Amino acid sequence: MSATAAGRKSGRNRLDRETIIEACLELTARPGVKTLSVRELGQLLGADPTAIYRHFRNKDEVVLAALDHLNAEGVRGVSSPPEAWQETLRQLANASLRLFTAHPAIGMESISATTHGPGERAAVEMILDAFTRAGLSEDEVVKHYALFAQHMMASASGMARSAADRGEVGASGAWFDSTPTADPGSHPLLARMANKLGDLQDADLLALGIDVIIASAERTATRSARPGPLPRSAATATP
């Protein structure tokens, strides 16, 4: 039984931020919930909806707090040792996808919302640490962090929105909603590859993008570690 359900059963409607966030996540895990309703959140908590505003300024702040909670859960979902930085990044992406699509009304906000909370800071630190362990310079660490975060958040947010539109929870879905069709005369490549395009799956594309970013970090680190050419004066000097 959840804490919110236990509170309702015992008749205790005493609210705090943690209880409200838990109820928000419980509500947004229900299939068909496309957006957070403060009225329904109050019903779930057994409290007047206006009581929520004693702890949060508005609904957007509730959503950001719930999103930060999911960010923290994503970090806790990583079990690989820090030195296995490639696996750390893959596990973080997979955990984020699982959590965001389990709560579509929250997860779809991840691409445009910045929480500035402890969960977000922990996720950013983990990604920066991974690319630092890859052997990148600070400038390259920041670039690869941004590339990774953008791809992960955009993909997971898009899949969360798709889940909400389907009235479902969970990451599933094809890149195209149906196999594309085209006239071979005007679009020969599209016609030839239509079935392969129709087979593309969102989750597979997320994983592929993460692998491409990891490969980029490995190549960049290798180039940085490779000794450069000797200065011309040193190369031509005689003993």
C-alpha positions in Angstrom: 0.0 0.0 0.0 1.4 3.4 -0.9 1.9 6.1 1.7 -0.9 8.2 0.1 -3.3 5.2 0.3 -2.2 4.5 3.9 -2.8 8.1 4.8 -6.3 8.0 3.3 -7.1 4.7 5.0 -6.1 6.1 8.4 -7.9 9.3 7.8 -4.7 11.4 8.1 -4.7 14.1 5.4 -1.6 15.8 6.7 0.3 16.9 3.6 4.0 17.5 3.0 6.0 17.8 -0.2 7.1 14.2 -0.3 3.5 12.9 0.1 2.3 15.2 -2.7 5.1 14.1 -5.0 4.4 10.4 -4.3 0.7 11.0 -5.1 1.6 12.9 -8.2 3.7 9.9 -9.4 0.9 7.5 -8.5 -1.6 9.5 -10.4 0.6 9.9 -13.5 1.4 6.2 -13.6 -2.3 5.5 -14.5 -2.9 4.8 -18.2 -4.6 7.6 -20.0 -3.4 10.5 -17.8 -1.9 13.0 -20.2 -1.5 15.9 -17.8 -1.5 16.4 -14.0 -4.8 17.5 -12.6 -4.6 19.3 -9.3 -8.3 18.4 -8.6 -7.6 14.7 -9.1 -4.4 15.0 -7.1 -6.4 16.5 -4.2 -8.9 13.6 -4.5 -6.1 11.1 -4.4 -4.7 12.8 -1.3 -8.1 13.1 0.4 -7.5 16.8 0.7 -8.8 20.1 -0.8 -6.7 20.8 -3.9 -5.9 24.3 -2.5 -4.0 22.6 0.3 -1.4 21.6 -2.3 -0.5 25.3 -2.8 0.7 25.6 0.8 3.7 23.5 -0.3 4.0 24.3 -4.0 3.5 27.7 -5.7 1.6 26.2 -8.7 1.1 23.0 -10.6 4.2 23.5 -12.7 6.3 23.4 -9.5 4.7 20.1 -8.6 5.6 18.7 -12.0 9.2 19.9 -11.7 9.5 18.3 -8.2 8.2 15.0 -9.6 10.5 15.2 -12.5 13.5 15.8 -10.2 12.4 12.8 -8.2 12.5 10.7 -11.4 15.9 12.0 -12.2 17.1 10.9 -8.8 15.5 7.5 -9.3 17.3 7.2 -12.7 20.7 7.8 -11.0 19.9 5.2 -8.3 19.0 2.8 -11.1 22.7 2.7 -12.3 24.6 -0.2 -10.8 27.7 -0.3 -12.9 31.0 0.7 -11.2 32.1 4.3 -12.1 35.1 3.1 -14.1 32.8 1.2 -16.5 31.7 4.6 -17.8 30.2 3.3 -21.1 27.8 1.0 -19.2 27.0 3.8 -16.7 25.7 6.0 -19.6 23.7 3.1 -21.1 22.1 2.2 -17.7 21.3 5.9 -17.0 19.6 6.2 -20.4 17.6 3.0 -19.9 16.5 3.9 -16.4 15.5 7.4 -17.5 13.5 6.0 -20.4 11.7 3.4 -18.1 10.8 6.1 -15.5 9.7 8.8 -17.9 7.5 6.5 -19.9 6.1 5.0 -16.7 4.9 8.5 -15.8 4.2 10.1 -19.3 2.6 13.3 -18.0 5.8 14.0 -16.1 8.4 12.5 -18.5 7.2 14.4 -21.5 8.3 17.6 -19.8 12.0 16.5 -19.5 13.1 17.9 -22.8 12.1 21.5 -21.9 12.2 21.6 -18.1 15.1 22.3 -15.9 14.5 21.4 -12.3 17.6 22.7 -10.6 17.0 20.1 -8.0 19.2 17.4 -6.3 18.1 14.7 -8.8 19.1 16.7 -11.8 22.4 17.7 -10.2 23.2 14.0 -9.5 22.4 13.0 -13.1 24.5 15.8 -14.5 27.4 14.9 -12.2 27.2 11.3 -13.2 27.3 12.1 -16.9 30.2 14.5 -16.5 32.1 11.9 -14.4 31.5 9.3 -17.1 33.0 11.4 -19.9 35.8 12.6 -17.7 36.7 8.9 -17.1 36.7 8.5 -20.8 39.8 10.7 -20.9 38.2 13.8 -22.5 39.3 17.4 -21.9 36.9 19.6 -20.0 35.7 21.2 -23.2 35.0 17.9 -24.8 33.4 16.6 -21.6 30.9 19.5 -21.7 30.2 19.0 -25.4 29.6 15.2 -25.0 27.5 15.8 -21.9 25.3 18.2 -23.8 25.0 15.8 -26.8 24.2 12.8 -24.5 21.7 14.7 -22.4 19.9 16.2 -25.4 19.6 12.8 -27.1 18.5 11.0 -23.9 16.0 13.6 -22.8 14.6 14.2 -26.3 14.1 10.5 -27.0 12.7 9.7 -23.6 10.4 12.8 -23.6 9.2 11.9 -27.1 8.4 8.3 -26.1 6.6 9.5 -23.0 4.4 11.8 -25.1 3.7 9.0 -27.5 2.7 6.8 -24.6 0.4 9.5 -23.3 -1.2 9.9 -26.7 -1.8 6.1 -26.9 -3.3 6.2 -23.4 -0.7 3.8 -22.1 2.4 3.8 -19.9 5.7 2.2 -20.8 8.2 2.5 -23.6 7.0 0.9 -26.8 6.3 2.1 -30.2 7.6 2.3 -33.7 9.4 5.3 -35.2 6.7 5.4 -38.0 3.1 4.9 -37.0 2.8 2.7 -40.1 5.1 1.5 -42.8 5.7 4.4 -45.2 4.7 4.1 -48.8 6.1 5.9 -51.9 6.1 5.8 -55.7 9.4 4.0 -56.7 9.5 6.4 -59.7 9.7 9.6 -57.7 11.1 8.3 -54.4 13.1 5.1 -55.2 15.1 5.0 -52.0 12.1 5.4 -49.8 10.2 2.8 -51.7 13.1 0.3 -51.5 13.7 0.8 -47.8 10.1 1.3 -46.6 9.9 -2.0 -44.7 13.2 -1.4 -42.9 12.0 2.0 -41.9 8.8 0.6 -40.7 10.7 -1.8 -38.5 12.5 1.0 -36.6 11.7 1.1 -32.9 12.0 4.1 -30.7 13.9 2.4 -27.9 16.4 0.8 -30.3 17.1 4.3 -31.8 17.8 5.7 -28.3 20.2 2.9 -27.7 21.9 3.4 -31.1 22.3 7.1 -30.4 23.9 6.4 -27.0 26.4 4.0 -28.6 27.3 6.6 -31.3 27.9 9.2 -28.6 30.1 6.8 -26.6 32.1 5.9 -29.8 32.6 9.6 -30.4 34.0 10.1 -26.9 36.3 7.1 -27.3 37.6 8.4 -30.6 38.1 11.9 -29.3 40.0 10.6 -26.2 42.2 8.5 -28.4 43.1 11.5 -30.6 43.8 13.6 -27.6 46.1 10.9 -26.1 48.0 10.4 -29.3 51.3 12.4 -29.3 51.4 15.2 -31.8 54.1 15.8 -34.4 57.4 17.2 -33.2 58.0 20.8 -33.9 59.9 21.3 -37.2 63.0 22.5 -35.5 63.1 19.4 -33.3 62.2 17.0 -36.1 65.1 18.3 -38.3 67.7 18.7 -35.6 70.8 16.5 -35.8 72.6 15.2 -32.7 
